[in-house]
Amino acid sequence: MNQALDTEEQSKDRYFQELAKTAEAMIEDHGKDFATGALILAAQWIAQGRLGKREDAVH
């Protein structure tokens, strides 16, 4: 079954592709542990509201 992606799904897919490329580069340059840790920290910052559109967002 081949379903066309809507605009939002296409946008999300592009972000997943970019994230995968970034993760691969991080692994290549600094190893799997670094890449894993950095992505976990980023996820925590997002969940805590420390990243995003707010001007006072701090990491």
N, C-alpha and C positions, 0 to 999 in steps of 0.2 A: 504494500500500500504506500503510495507516494503522495503525501499531502504537502501543499505549498505552505510555507511559513508566513505568518502575518508580519507586519512591520515590527512589532515589539519582539516577536520571536527571532526575527532576523538580527535585530539589534543585540539581543542577549547572546545569540550565537557568535556574533563578531567579538563580543567581550570575552566569551569563553576561548575563542581562538587566540586572542591577544594574551589572555592570562596563561594559556598553555605555552605560547612562545616565550613569555617572560619567565615562567617556571623552568622551562628547558634551558634557557640562557643562565639562570641562576644556578641550576644544577651543574651545568658545564663549567662555570667560572668558580663556584665556591662549594659545590657538593650538595648531596641530597639533604643532609641535616640542616645546613643553612637555609636552603630553599623551603624546607618544611617549616622551620621555625619562623622565618620571615612571613610566610603566608598565614600561619596561625596567629602571629602578632597582628597582622593586618585585619584578620577576621575579628579578633578581639576588639581592636580599636573601632571597627565598624559597629559591632554590637554595643559597645559602650558609648557610642556617639562621638568618639574622638576624631573620626574622619567623616567627611561629608561636606555639605554646602554651608554649614554654619561658619561664620567668620571667626568665631572664637574656638574652633576645633583645633586641638593641639595633640601632637603625638610626641 
